[in-house]
Amino acid sequence: MSQDLHDQLIRLANHFGADEQYARAGGGNASVKHDGVLYIKPSGTTLAHLTDDDLVPLRIETLLEALHSDEPVDGDPVMAAAQAARIGDPGGRRPSVEILFHALIPDALVLHLHPLVANAVTCNERGRELTDELLGDHAVWVDYIDPGVPLARGIAAARQDYEARTGQPAPAITMLGNHGIIVSGNSYDAVAERTEWLTARIREVIEATAPVVPVTRQGDGFETLAKLFAQGVGAEAVAWSDDEFIAATTDTDSGPVSRGPLIPDQIVYAGSFPVLLEADAHEDRVREAIEAFRTEHGRSPVVAIVPRRAAFAAGASDKAAENALATYRDALQVARDADRIGKVRVMDERERHFIENWEAEAYRQSVAASS
């Protein structure tokens, strides 16, 4: 039976992880639990390529003790919990930073994703209201909370509040503000059906709104400007696009362009803000824009935008640059759809700074970049 559960988890992870509408790069995580042990995806490993051999085993009882303990620990409390709970030699694998909420959810299979359709609700100022309207008692809502112990405790409190209010077990869907979703169950079919149901329900509402008017691409060609941007930030590679989607979603009023990131993964892979460039900017103007950005934000930009024209992303490799651009495009899509059914909510300054400076996310980025 336990091997069958493992097989079902890997099937879930590979299926949804292979669809970039649900997960990208090392984002998201998955776990299976039985016989008092949680087996979870390592940090930075992709869901699409997860294997049973990758899973890191941890004692559930130890994780739950850490979740409810206020005893001080050295370093990050999640990593301290993982160290105390580990079984055997992890072989260099570091379990997902979200081990605690996987441990507290009682279902055997737990899948955490960052879906673009669902995030039009989670990254929305009306997120809680929309969750109630569209998903009802099939889901609980959790406002944005810093990852790690605070998020796990917030999820536990939301589940407890639901159970106290309704007298029923907490539902298998959790909507995480400015983050993603958690779906659980005791079989592949249960988790897959719930994930597809909530996606279809939200997509239906988005598509019922007025369609987004496409913007015809200018056809200018931005290869030279893209290279100047990469040189300006000292990057080895650059990816760029000037297609109709970019033209339609990169107005200076767009949340990801002017107000900030939507979810932690956007910060990790594409940075919190893009630098804005003029379409005809020469080398000196590009350098000046980058230096002004560094002065304001204390770091180099990963993404550059020519509003309503083009987007560029720099990276240490072609893969890193392409992933940064794809991650930023995801944010533009989520923001566009969130504004169709409400108003997009971006992460505030304190929330951004926590992720920008959190060692666990830097580690995840480094693993993803090298895999």
C-alpha positions as CSV (number, residue, x, y, z in Angstrom):
1,M,0.0,0.0,0.0
2,S,2.8,2.5,0.9
3,Q,4.5,2.0,-2.4
4,D,1.2,2.5,-4.2
5,L,0.9,5.9,-2.4
6,H,4.4,6.8,-3.4
7,D,3.6,5.9,-7.0
8,Q,0.5,8.1,-6.9
9,L,2.4,11.0,-5.5
10,I,5.1,10.9,-8.2
11,R,2.4,10.6,-10.8
12,L,0.7,13.7,-9.4
13,A,3.9,15.7,-9.2
14,N,5.0,14.8,-12.7
15,H,1.6,15.5,-14.2
16,F,1.0,18.9,-12.8
17,G,4.7,19.8,-12.7
18,A,5.0,19.3,-16.4
19,D,2.2,21.9,-17.0
20,E,3.7,25.4,-16.7
21,Q,0.2,26.8,-15.9
22,Y,0.6,25.0,-12.6
23,A,4.3,25.1,-11.7
24,R,7.6,26.4,-13.1
25,A,11.3,25.6,-12.4
26,G,11.7,24.4,-8.8
27,G,8.4,25.9,-7.6
28,G,5.8,24.0,-5.7
29,N,6.2,20.8,-3.7
30,A,4.6,17.5,-3.0
31,S,4.6,14.9,-0.2
32,V,3.2,11.5,0.9
33,K,2.9,10.3,4.4
34,H,2.4,6.9,6.0
35,D,3.5,5.0,9.1
36,G,4.5,8.3,10.9
37,V,6.8,9.4,8.2
38,L,6.6,12.3,5.7
39,Y,8.3,11.9,2.4
40,I,8.7,15.3,0.7
41,K,10.2,16.8,-2.5
42,P,13.7,18.3,-2.0
43,S,14.1,22.1,-2.3
44,G,14.9,23.2,-5.9
45,T,14.0,19.9,-7.5
46,T,11.3,20.2,-10.1
47,L,7.9,18.5,-9.7
48,A,8.0,17.5,-13.4
49,H,11.1,15.3,-12.8
50,L,10.5,14.2,-9.3
51,T,11.3,10.5,-8.6
52,D,10.6,8.4,-5.5
53,D,14.3,8.2,-4.8
54,D,14.4,12.0,-4.5
55,L,12.0,12.2,-1.6
56,V,13.4,13.1,1.8
57,P,11.9,11.1,4.8
58,L,11.1,13.0,8.0
59,R,9.4,12.0,11.3
60,I,6.0,13.6,11.4
61,E,5.8,13.7,15.2
62,T,9.0,15.7,15.4
63,L,7.8,18.2,12.8
64,L,4.5,18.8,14.6
65,E,6.4,19.3,17.9
66,A,8.5,21.9,16.1
67,L,5.4,23.6,14.7
68,H,3.9,24.1,18.1
69,S,7.1,24.9,20.0
70,D,8.3,28.4,20.9
71,E,11.7,27.2,22.1
72,P,14.5,29.2,20.5
73,V,16.7,27.4,18.0
74,D,19.9,28.2,16.2
75,G,19.4,29.4,12.6
76,D,16.2,28.9,10.6
77,P,13.6,27.1,12.7
78,V,12.3,25.1,9.7
79,M,15.8,23.8,8.9
80,A,16.3,23.0,12.6
81,A,13.1,21.0,12.5
82,A,14.2,19.2,9.4
83,Q,17.5,18.3,10.9
84,A,15.8,16.9,14.1
85,A,13.2,15.0,12.1
86,R,15.4,13.5,9.4
87,I,15.7,9.8,8.9
88,G,19.0,8.4,7.6
89,D,21.4,10.4,5.4
90,P,19.6,12.8,3.1
91,G,22.6,12.6,0.7
92,G,22.8,16.4,0.2
93,R,19.1,16.7,-0.4
94,R,17.4,19.5,1.6
95,P,13.7,19.1,2.2
96,S,11.2,21.7,1.0
97,V,11.0,24.7,3.3
98,E,7.3,24.0,3.6
99,I,7.6,20.7,5.4
100,L,5.5,21.9,8.4
101,F,2.3,22.5,6.6
102,H,2.7,19.2,4.7
103,A,3.0,17.5,8.1
104,L,-0.1,19.1,9.7
105,I,-2.5,18.2,6.8
106,P,-3.8,14.7,7.7
107,D,-4.4,13.5,4.1
108,A,-1.8,11.0,2.7
109,L,-1.0,13.1,-0.4
110,V,-0.4,16.8,-0.4
111,L,0.3,18.9,-3.5
112,H,1.3,22.6,-3.4
113,L,1.3,24.5,-6.7
114,H,1.5,28.1,-8.0
115,P,-1.2,27.9,-10.7
116,L,-1.7,31.0,-13.0
117,V,-5.5,30.6,-13.1
118,A,-5.9,30.1,-9.3
119,N,-3.4,32.9,-8.5
120,A,-5.8,35.4,-10.2
121,V,-7.7,34.8,-7.0
122,T,-4.9,34.4,-4.5
123,C,-3.1,37.5,-5.8
124,N,-6.3,39.6,-5.6
125,E,-7.4,42.2,-3.1
126,R,-10.8,40.4,-3.2
127,G,-9.1,37.0,-2.7
128,R,-11.0,36.0,0.4
129,E,-14.3,37.1,-1.0
130,L,-13.7,35.4,-4.4
131,T,-12.7,32.2,-2.6
132,D,-16.0,32.2,-0.7
133,E,-18.0,33.0,-3.8
134,L,-16.4,30.5,-6.2
135,L,-15.3,27.7,-4.0
136,G,-17.5,27.9,-0.9
137,D,-16.9,25.3,1.8
138,H,-14.6,23.4,-0.6
139,A,-11.7,25.7,0.4
140,V,-10.2,27.7,3.2
141,W,-8.4,31.1,2.7
142,V,-5.2,32.2,4.3
143,D,-3.9,35.8,4.0
144,Y,-0.3,36.2,2.9
145,I,2.1,35.0,5.6
146,D,5.9,34.7,5.5
147,P,6.9,31.1,4.5
148,G,8.1,28.7,7.1
149,V,6.8,28.5,10.7
150,P,4.5,31.5,10.4
151,L,2.7,30.2,7.3
152,A,2.3,26.7,8.7
153,R,0.8,28.1,11.9
154,G,-1.5,30.4,9.8
155,I,-2.7,27.4,7.8
156,A,-3.3,25.4,11.0
157,A,-5.3,28.3,12.5
158,A,-7.5,28.6,9.3
159,R,-8.3,24.9,9.4
160,Q,-9.1,25.1,13.1
161,D,-11.3,28.1,12.6
162,Y,-13.2,26.3,9.8
163,E,-13.7,23.2,11.9
164,A,-14.9,25.3,14.9
165,R,-17.3,27.2,12.7
166,T,-18.8,24.3,10.7
167,G,-18.3,21.3,12.9
168,Q,-16.8,19.6,9.8
169,P,-13.3,18.6,8.9
170,A,-11.3,21.3,7.1
171,P,-11.6,21.1,3.3
172,A,-8.8,19.7,1.1
173,I,-8.2,23.0,-0.8
174,T,-6.3,25.8,0.8
175,M,-6.0,29.2,-1.1
176,L,-2.8,31.0,0.0
177,G,-2.8,34.7,-0.5
178,N,0.0,35.9,-2.9
179,H,1.4,32.4,-3.0
180,G,-0.6,29.5,-4.5
181,I,-2.8,26.6,-3.5
182,I,-2.6,23.4,-1.5
183,V,-4.7,20.4,-2.5
184,S,-4.7,17.2,-0.6
185,G,-6.4,13.8,-0.7
186,N,-5.8,10.1,-0.2
187,S,-5.5,9.2,-3.9
188,Y,-4.2,10.5,-7.2
189,D,-7.8,10.8,-8.5
190,A,-9.0,12.8,-5.5
191,V,-6.2,15.4,-5.6
192,A,-6.2,15.7,-9.4
193,E,-10.0,16.1,-9.6
194,R,-10.0,18.8,-6.9
195,T,-7.1,20.7,-8.6
196,E,-8.8,20.6,-12.0
197,W,-12.2,21.5,-10.5
198,L,-11.0,24.7,-8.8
199,T,-9.0,25.7,-11.9
200,A,-12.0,25.2,-14.2
201,R,-14.3,27.1,-11.7
202,I,-12.0,30.1,-11.6
203,R,-11.2,30.1,-15.3
204,E,-14.9,30.1,-16.1
205,V,-15.3,33.4,-14.1
206,I,-12.3,35.0,-15.7
207,E,-13.4,34.1,-19.2
208,A,-16.9,35.5,-18.5
209,T,-15.4,39.0,-18.1
210,A,-14.7,41.4,-21.0
211,P,-11.9,39.9,-23.2
212,V,-8.5,41.6,-23.1
213,V,-8.0,43.7,-26.3
214,P,-4.9,42.5,-28.0
215,V,-2.2,45.0,-28.9
216,T,-0.5,44.5,-32.3
217,R,3.3,44.1,-31.9
218,Q,5.4,46.8,-33.3
219,G,7.9,44.5,-35.0
220,D,10.8,46.8,-34.0
221,G,13.3,44.1,-33.0
222,F,15.0,44.6,-29.7
223,E,18.0,42.2,-29.9
224,T,20.5,45.1,-29.6
225,L,18.8,46.6,-26.6
226,A,18.5,43.2,-25.0
227,K,22.2,42.7,-25.3
228,L,22.9,46.1,-23.9
229,F,20.8,45.3,-20.9
230,A,22.6,42.0,-20.3
231,Q,26.0,43.8,-20.6
232,G,24.8,46.5,-18.2
233,V,24.0,44.0,-15.5
234,G,27.0,41.7,-16.2
235,A,25.0,38.7,-17.3
236,E,26.1,36.0,-19.6
237,A,22.8,35.5,-21.3
238,V,19.5,37.3,-22.1
239,A,16.1,36.3,-23.2
240,W,13.6,38.7,-24.7
241,S,10.1,39.0,-26.2
242,D,8.1,41.7,-28.0
243,D,5.0,39.6,-28.8
244,E,1.4,40.7,-28.5
245,F,1.0,39.5,-25.0
246,I,4.0,41.5,-23.8
247,A,2.7,44.6,-25.6
248,A,-0.8,44.2,-24.0
249,T,0.4,43.6,-20.4
250,T,3.4,45.8,-19.8
251,D,1.7,49.2,-19.4
252,T,3.2,51.2,-16.6
253,D,0.0,50.8,-14.6
254,S,0.4,47.0,-14.5
255,G,1.1,45.7,-11.0
256,P,4.3,43.7,-11.8
257,V,5.7,46.6,-13.9
258,S,5.2,49.5,-11.4
259,R,4.0,48.2,-8.0
260,G,5.9,45.0,-7.1
261,P,5.9,41.2,-7.3
262,L,2.9,38.9,-6.9
263,I,4.4,35.8,-5.3
264,P,7.7,34.7,-3.7
265,D,8.8,32.7,-6.8
266,Q,8.7,35.9,-8.9
267,I,11.2,37.5,-6.5
268,V,13.4,34.4,-6.5
269,Y,13.6,34.0,-10.3
270,A,12.8,37.4,-11.8
271,G,13.4,40.0,-9.1
272,S,10.9,42.2,-7.3
273,F,10.9,45.0,-9.9
274,P,11.9,45.5,-13.5
275,V,14.0,48.4,-14.7
276,L,12.2,50.5,-17.3
277,L,14.0,51.3,-20.6
278,E,13.2,53.5,-23.6
279,A,12.9,51.7,-26.9
280,D,15.6,53.8,-28.5
281,A,17.9,53.9,-25.4
282,H,21.6,53.8,-26.3
283,E,24.4,52.2,-24.2
284,D,24.9,55.2,-21.9
285,R,21.1,55.5,-21.2
286,V,20.8,51.8,-20.4
287,R,23.8,52.0,-18.0
288,E,22.3,55.1,-16.3
289,A,18.9,53.3,-15.9
290,I,20.6,50.3,-14.4
291,E,22.7,52.4,-12.0
292,A,19.6,54.3,-10.9
293,F,17.8,51.0,-10.3
294,R,20.7,49.7,-8.2
295,T,20.7,52.9,-6.1
296,E,17.0,52.6,-5.4
297,H,16.8,48.9,-4.8
298,G,20.3,47.9,-3.7
299,R,20.6,45.2,-6.3
300,S,20.8,44.7,-10.1
301,P,17.6,44.2,-12.1
302,V,16.9,40.8,-13.6
303,V,14.1,42.0,-15.9
304,A,13.9,45.1,-18.1
305,I,10.7,46.5,-19.6
306,V,10.1,48.8,-22.6
307,P,6.5,49.6,-21.6
308,R,3.9,48.1,-24.1
309,R,6.8,47.1,-26.3
310,A,9.2,44.5,-25.0
311,A,10.5,42.5,-22.0
312,F,14.1,41.3,-21.4
313,A,15.5,39.0,-18.7
314,A,19.1,38.4,-17.9
315,G,20.8,35.4,-16.3
316,A,24.0,33.4,-15.8
317,S,22.9,31.0,-18.5
318,D,20.4,30.7,-21.3
319,K,18.2,28.5,-19.1
320,A,18.3,31.0,-16.2
321,A,17.4,34.0,-18.5
322,E,14.6,32.1,-20.2
323,N,13.2,31.0,-16.8
324,A,13.3,34.6,-15.5
325,L,11.4,35.8,-18.5
326,A,8.9,33.0,-18.3
327,T,8.3,33.7,-14.6
328,Y,7.8,37.4,-15.3
329,R,5.3,36.6,-18.1
330,D,3.5,34.4,-15.6
331,A,3.2,37.4,-13.3
332,L,1.9,39.5,-16.1
333,Q,-0.8,36.9,-16.9
334,V,-1.9,36.6,-13.3
335,A,-2.1,40.4,-12.9
336,R,-4.1,40.7,-16.1
337,D,-6.6,38.1,-15.0
338,A,-6.8,39.3,-11.4
339,D,-7.7,42.8,-12.7
340,R,-10.5,41.2,-14.7
341,I,-12.2,39.8,-11.6
342,G,-11.1,42.3,-9.0
343,K,-7.8,44.2,-8.4
344,V,-4.4,42.6,-8.3
345,R,-2.6,42.6,-5.0
346,V,1.1,42.9,-5.0
347,M,3.4,42.0,-2.1
348,D,4.2,44.9,0.2
349,E,7.6,46.2,1.1
350,R,8.0,44.1,4.3
351,E,6.8,40.9,2.5
352,R,9.2,41.5,-0.4
353,H,12.2,42.1,1.8
354,F,11.7,38.9,3.8
355,I,11.9,36.9,0.6
356,E,14.7,38.9,-0.9
357,N,16.8,38.2,2.1
358,W,15.7,34.7,3.1
359,E,18.5,32.2,2.8
360,A,16.2,29.3,2.1
361,E,14.9,30.9,-1.1
362,A,18.5,31.7,-2.2
363,Y,19.3,28.0,-1.8
364,R,16.3,26.9,-3.8
365,Q,17.3,29.3,-6.6
366,S,20.9,28.0,-6.7
367,V,19.7,24.3,-6.8
368,A,17.2,25.0,-9.6
369,A,19.9,26.9,-11.6
370,S,22.4,24.1,-11.4
371,S,20.0,21.2,-12.2
